[in-house]
């Protein structure tokens, strides 16, 4: 994984001290909240319903055991003993004291971590495939490119104050494990005639106006990828709306001027800047790429696993994926225990995951956009020991991509923007379907407490949106969304429900699915084959 050089470290250290001075001035009264707000947001500090929330960046979701232990330490020392992993592959803490924030950032800096680009109208934390460097289906490891994007975008003088926040994802396989086309820019690395390059998608996003990104470039060679992305951002920065926050995202720009007109502008800008030295020198790319070299895998590792324990076998089938190296596997640790809070992990659980990575996983972990944790490189011979340790810590739920593997935002329990609670609803759904989830198969359920869609409800096979209906919490039900390579946006079924009512409605939907499905059909496949009407009839009669 990437290791800071002296420039990276000096940038982060300087930002900590700058923010310490800003916090001191705010606490002394020398600075008003209105003056302080843009400064704290540039350092990942939000003011929510009950306390400050600090969002810590985990670039492209990759971290080592030392960094993971620091996250546990922060949870234990400065929060209430837990952290919340997010859909941007970051972690946030919901009970932070303002006076402690500079000390937290200083401690994070000692393990090459920070909160830069976790808020504000800038290019946010770059996201990527949590299986990067381990998956057999990738054409290249996308993380060196994600790291280049991080360095290019950090404090970019032109893109620090964009019309609106900007999110980029990079993948390198046909299977999309990062919801790439629901980002402002999605990058898929691929090869043509033996040459590495990328397909570029622009204008995706969720929120109050969900849109799927358009393909704007079929293939750009890797040696000009960064300058092409620079052109994409320059056109947005030039023409993106700044008069209306709800129409400021790049997806609105493409909708208003059309993808062809946007593409023409980008191509003209690219022609003007492609030879200005924006793309990294070959030596720099090689330096960064070398840091992402695979571990020293055991070439004689046994390629079989004893499946005699039935509970272990279920976990193997659900939470363990194939690795490109024989004798090894990719483990997804579920942070979705039945009745638990999706994405939360206690300080002790965070420490345990760090221990497992150090002992069994070549000292590497990944945060997923579905709010789980991955050990990307483990020997198959160690899987039983890992599962046993996870089970003792309450982390062995075998529910990856099942109905209880719920994505949920913090909702009205924490967020000042939310209209409804997400956490209690997720807990009720998990408990209601605990005994049926394997019968239902792959079924991705996602909950947002407001239209900002931090819970990705538009991309759920079943999505739930919390709204305010005359002062009471109400939940709209959506069907048919997907954030994967078969990307689609869910559609609202009809009138909303109260909390218990939406759980009952989901049960009616899944019962109808079981009646209608054909062999090996996922819920999403059945929905696409039969349409909305049979499900509406089941829900509303």
N, C-alpha and C positions, 0 to 999 in steps of 0.2 A: 504494500500500500504506500501511498505518497507520504514522504517525510519532509517536513518544513526545511527550507534553507534559511539563511540568516535574514533574508528579506521578508519571507513569510512571518517569521517570529517577531521581527522588529515592527512590522505593520500591526500585528495583533497586540503586542505589548503597548505600543503607542496609543492604540484605540482604547485600551483599558484605562490608561491614565487620563486620557482626555475625558472619558465618560465619568471617571471618579470625580474630576473637577466639576463636571456638569451636575452630578448628583448632589455634591456638597452645596453648590449654589442653589439648587432647588430646595434642599432641606433647610437652608438658612433663610429662605425667603427672598434671596436676591434674584430668583428667576420664577416667573409664574408658571402654572401648569400649561397654559397655552404656548409659552415659549419653550417649555421643556419637552412637550409631547413629541415634536418631530425628532428631537435628539434621542429620546429613549427608544422610539420606534426603530431608529437606525441601529440600535443595539439590542433589538429583539425583545424589548420590555413593553408589555401591554398592560393597561389598567382595565381589569375586568370587574365583575360584579362585586367580589368580596376582597380582592387583593390584586397585587401585581402578578402577572404571568410572564415568565421568561422562557423564550423559545431558543433553544440551542441548535446550531447547525450541525448536521452530520452529512457532509458533502457526499453526494451519490450513495448515501446510506452505509458507507464503509467505515468501520472503526476496529480498533484492536482491544485487547483485554485491559490494558492500562487505561485507555479512554473510557471503556465501559465501567470500570471500577470508579473512575472519577464521577461518572453520572450517578452511580449509586451513592457515592459520598455526598454529592450535592443534595440528593433527595433526602438523605439522612440528616445532614447538618443544617440545611437551609429551608427545606420544605417539610412536608408531613410524612416523610418516609416512603415516598413513591414518585415515579415520573410517568408521564403519558407520552407514548410514542405516536407520532402523527402520520398523516397520509402524505406528507412531504418528506418522509424518511428522516425526520428530525425528532427531538424530544422536547417537551415543555413541562414546566413546573408551575403549578397553579396557586401556590401560597407563598410568594416571595415578598420579603420586606425590602422596601426601596433602599434603605441604608446598606443592605447586604449585597445588592446587585453588583457593585464594582468588585467586591471580594470574590463573588462567584465567578465573574469573568476572569479575574486574575488567576484563580485556581484552574479554571478551564485552560487558560493560556499555557500553563505548565505542561499540559499534555496535548498541545497543538490543537486546541478547540476554541470556538468562539461563537458569537451570536450574530455575526455580520450576515447581511442579506437574508435575514429571516423575517423582515418586515420592510415596509416602505415601498415607494414606487420605483423600484430598481429590479434588476434581474435577481430573482430569488435563488435559493439553494438549488443547485442542479440535481435532478433526480435521474435514476438509471435503473437497470435491471438488477434485482437483488441476487440473481444467479450469475452475474457477470464474472468471467474468469473461471467458471466451473461448469457451465452448461455446455452440453455437446453440440447444441444447434447454433451457437454463435459463430459468426464469420471472423470476429476479432473481439478482443476485450474492449468494451466501450468505456471503461473507467479512465484510461489515459486521456481520452477525448473529453470526458466529463471534467477531468482535472484541468485540462487546457481551458475549457469553458469557464471554470471557476476562476482561474487566474486572469483570463481575459476580461471577465465581467466585474471582478472585485475593484471597486472604486473607479470604474471606467468613467472618465470625465464627462463623456457625452450621455451616458445611460444611467447616471446616478439619480436623475429626476425625470423619469419617463412619464408619459401621461397616466400610467397606472402600473400596478405590479405586473411582473412578467415572469412566466414559468417555462422552463426548458427541460425536456427529457431526451435522453439518448439511449438507444437500444441497439443490439447487433444481431438480432434473430427475427425470423418471421413470426414467432410466438411473441406477443406483446405482453410482458409481465409488468409494465410500468405505466399503463394507460397513456401511451405516448401521443395518441391523436386527440387527447383531451387537454393538451397543453397549448400554450401560446405558440411555441415552436416544438415540433417533434422531429427527431433525427433518427433515422434508421440506417446504420452502417451496413453496407453490402459491397459485393465485388462485381465488377463487370470486366470480362476478358482478363481476369487475373489482377485487376487494378482495384485497390480499396477506395471507396467513396461513400456517398450517402444520398439517401432520398430525404427531401425536406418537406415537412408539412407545417402549415402556418394557419393560425386562427382558430384553434380549438379552445375549449374552456367550458366551465359549468356556470354556476351562479344563476342570476335571474334570467339570463339569456343563453342557455346552453347551446353550443355548436361543436361540430366535429371539424377538425383541422382539414384544410384543403391541401392537396399536393401542389406545391409551387415549383418544385424542381425534381425531375425524375432521377437525375444523377449529377452530383458534383464531386469531382475527384478530391481525395483527402487533402492534397496539398493546397487546395483553395477553399477548404471548408470554413475556416474561421473568417476569411474575408467575405464569403458569401453570407454568413450569419451577420456580420457587421452591416452589410448592405440591407438585410432584412430589418434590422433594428433601426437603422438610420431612416428608412422610409417611414416606419411606424412613428419614430420620434418626431419626424417632420410633419406628418399629417394626422396623427392620432388626436382625438378630441381632448381638450383640456377644460372645456366649459361645462362638462356634464360628467360627473363621476360614473354614472351608470352607462355611459356610452364611450368610455375611454379605453376599453380593452382593444387589442389588435383584432379580435374577432369581429368587432363592430366596424372597424375600418374596412376589412375585407368584404363584409356584408354590404357596406354602403357604396364602395367604389367598384366592387367586383374583383374576383381573384385574378382575372386576366390583366386588369389595369394595375393591380398591385404587383403582379409578376413583372410586368413591363418596367415599372419603376425600379424594382429590385435589380433587374438585369442591367438597367442603365447605370445604377449606382455601383453595382459590382464591376462593371467595365471600367468605371472611373477610379476604383480603389484597389483593384486586384493586385496591382504591382507596387503598392505602397509599403509593403513589408509587414502587413498585419498578420499574415500566416507565420507560424513559428519556424525558426530555422530547423533543419533536419536534426541537427545535434541536440537541440532542446527537446524535440519530440522523442528522440531516442533516450535521452536522460530520464524523462518522465515515464516513458513506457517501461524502462528497465525496473523501475520501482514496483511495477505491477506484475513482475514475473511470477509464475506459479510457484507454489511451495515445492520442496524437495519430496515428491511423493514416493512412497514405498512401492517399488515396482513388483514386489512379491506379495503384496497384500492379498489375502484371500478374497475371492469375489462372491462368496456365498454367505448367507446369514441363517442362523438357526431360528426358525419360526415356530418352535414348539410352544412357546407361551402365546396363547391366543390374543391377549390384550396387546402384547408387544407387536404381534403380527398385524393387528388392526392399525396401530400407529405407523408401522412401516408402510403399509399400503396408502395411508392418507397423507402423512407428513414428510415422507422421505422421497426425494427425487433422484433421478439418474445423474451421475457425474461423468464428465468426459474421460476421467482416469479410471481404468479398471480397479476394482477393489475399494473404491471410494464412493461416497454418496453426499447428497446435499440434504441437510436437515432444516426443516422449518419448525421453530418453536412457537406454539400458539400462545398468544396473550389474550385468549378469549375463553377463559374457563366458564363453564355453565354457571350463570348467575353472577358473573363477574363484570367488571367495567372494561369494555374493549380497549385495548392498547395500553392499559395500566400495568406497571410492574413495580413491585416493592423494591426497596433498596437491597434487601437480602436476595431477592430473585435476580436483580441486576448483577449482583456480585457472583451469584452462582453461574449465570450465563457467561460471565467473564472467565470464571474458573474453567468451565467446560471448553471454552474456546482456546484457552491457554494449554490445557492438558490434551485435548483431543482434536482441536480444530485449526492447527497451525496459526493460532493467535489472531484469528480474524472473525468478525461478526458483520452482519448486515441488518439494517432496518428496512422493512418492506413498506411499500405504499399501502398495504392492507393492514398495517399496524401490528405486524409480527416481527420476529427476529429469526435470522438465518445463520446457521453454521455452514459455510459453503464448502468446506473441505474436511470431511471426516472419513476415517477408515470404516469400512463395513464391520470389521471386527470389533469396533468400539461402540456400535450403535446400541447394543443392549445396555451397556454401562451408562451411556448418555441418557437413554430412556428411563432407566431406573432412578437416576439423579433428578431428572425433570419431574418424574411422578412424585417423588418425595417432596418436591418444592411446589406442587400444584401447577406444573407447566407442561404436562404431558397430554393435554386434551387432543384427541385425534380427530380434528374437525376442519383441517385446511380446506377451504372452498366449499364447505357445507353451510347450512343455514345458520348455524350458531357462530360461524366465523364472521361476525358482523363488523363492518366498518361503521363507526359512530363518532360524531363530533362531541365535544364536551357539553354542548347544548345549554339550556337555561340554568343548569346547576352552576355554571361558571361564567358563561359568555354574555357580555352586555348586549350583543347583537341578536341573540337567539330569541325566538318566539315560543319555543316549546322545549321540553326536556327530552334528551336523547338517551341518557344513560339508563334510567329506570325502564324505559321501553325496551332497550336492548336486553336488559336482564330478564324481563318477562318473556320475550321471544325465545331467548336461549333456553329458559326453563320449560316453556310450553313444548318445544320441539326436540328436547334432549333425547327422547327415546325414538324419534323418527328420522333423525337427520341422515343416517346412512341409507334408509329407505328412499329418501328424496333425492339423494345424490348431489351432484354439483348444483348449488343454488346460492348465488352471491346476493346477500341482503345488506343494504346500506342505508344509513339514517342520517339526515341533516336536521338540525334544530331551527334552521332558517333558510331563506332563499340563497344565501351565499354559498351553500352546497359544500361546506368543508367535509361533510360525510359522504360526498360523491353519490348522492341519491339518484341522480340522473343516470348513472352508470351501473346501477344495481339490476340484476335480474328481477329482483323485487326492491323497489326504492320507497323510502318514506320521507316525506317533507313535513316538518312541523311548522304550522302557521298559527297566527293569532286570529281567532274568530270571536269578535265582540268581547275581547278580554279573557277568553278561555283558550286553552291549548287544544289544537285540532291537528289531525294528521291526515295528509293526503297520501294515497297509495298509488305508486307507479309500477308498471310492468314493462319488461322487454328491453332494459338497458344493458349495456356491456362496455367495459373499458378495455377489453382485450383486442386482439387483431380483428375480430368480428364486431368492431365498435358500432354501437347504436345508442340512442337516447330513449330512456323510458317515457311512457305516456301515462298521464293521469287516468285512473279508472273512472272517477266520478266524485261525488260528494265525499268529504272527509269523515273522520271518526274521532272519538275520544280515545284515550290510551288503551283501554281494554277492548274497545270496539275494533281498533286496527289490528290487534293481535288475533281476534276472532276472524276478521276479514282475511288475514294471511292464511289462517287454517282452512278457510273455505277455498281459497285459491289453490293451496297445495293439494287439498282433497280432489279438486277438479283436475289438477295436473295428473295425479295418480290414475284417475279414470281415463284420461285422454291419451296418455303417453304411449308411444310405440317403443319397441325394443331399443334399449341403449340411448333413448332420447333424454337429454338434459331438459330441465324446466324451460330454458331459453329456446331450445329447439322446438319443443311442443308449442310454446307461445307463438313462435314465428310461423309455425305450420297452420295453426288453427285460428290465430288472431285474438283480438281482445274480447270479442263478444261472449264466448263461452265462460270466460272468467268473470265478466261483468254480471252475467246471469247468476253465477254462483255467489257473487258478493252481495248483490242487491236484490236478487229474486226476480 
